[in-house]
Amino acid sequence: MKTDDFDYYLPEELIAQTPLANRSDSRLMIVDKNTGKIKHEHFYNIINYLNKGDVLVLNNTKVIPARIIGIKEETNAVIELLLLKELKNDIWECLVKPARRIKIGTIVKFSDKLKCECIKIFDEGICHFKMIYSGILLEILDELGTMPLPPYIHEKLEDKDRYQTVYAKYSGSAAAPTAGLHFTKDLLEKIEKKGVIVCYITLHVGLGTFRPVKVNDVKEHNMHYEEYQITKDVCNILNKAQKENRRIISVGTTTTRTLESVMTKYNKFVPVHEETNIFIYPGYKFKAISAQITNFHLPKSTLIMLVSAFASKDIILSAYKEAVKEKYRFFSFGDSMMLGDFKL
């Protein structure tokens, strides 16, 4: 299976640069994962495709203002850090630009309140830094940092809350779980009133989700570990739903990877707080979810491979071709897709 098998043509003007004024006004493509049949909708109508007794699972991670720019103390060179995840005791895994200017012991100063020292260097611009600060780190990041928008977004984000879901709760992500950006509090209330059970897991989005695939053979790609947590109450809801053959619907690939990680490892939903590097691509047999809501993903990414495993590569690439033809908006601030058994 080749990485190039998951490529597709995308005009640059279809890459969404800014969020819509109203979150749920985005378009929604309903795709039957078995037949490939398609229906065009708007996201506010997603309630029509949810049934009483369904369990809708969302990722309540919160994006931190993880992009910070500082000065290398020795030379005054400008250094940009993207904080990916805290490892322990104020040691963070970071993506550095330009990495060639960093060596063990390099000190980068961001303000009078924050500097860091490089303690380990890895490939592909990844380093471990010890954060040295006075006060509360997340508060300092709120002052100094900016939202880690993907490189294909060139417009300035006027309201940083638009790169958060309305239910974001636990800080720790270096990117937003973007499938959840379409939900409003009002829409979630309507969904619950219909009898759909809404529950939350946490996966802090890091390199595992957004790192590009650079190998020709899909199976040679190494996923990075990401931290996730699922509670006892949520496990009880999910196990009961499976026992009663009710649908479990994941919102986003991060939620899908969390649920599938737990089921793959334990063969049932159990409360855990650990890490996963699960890599889902065609051939994988899904054990947890019945349907999923997701955005339109980058060509040749692990995310398009995941949704291709859930439907099929041919169905997904055909749906993407239709989305291009119909001028859907792509990627983080773009439109959405719901994949399931819809009998369209």
Secondary structure by P-SEA (a helix, b strand, c coil): ccccccbbbbcccccccccccccccbbbbbbcccccbbbbbccccccccccccbbbbbbcbbbcccbbbbbccccccbbbbbbcccccccccbbbbcccccccccbbbbccccbbbbbccccccbbbbbbbbbcccaaaaaaacccccccccccccccccccccccccccccccccccccccccaaaaaaaaaabbbbbcccccccccccccccccccccbbbbbbbbcccaaaaaaaaaaaaabbbbbbccaaaaaaaaaaaaaccccccccccccccccccccccccccccccccccccaaaaaaaaaccaaaaaaaaaaaaaacccccccccccccccccc
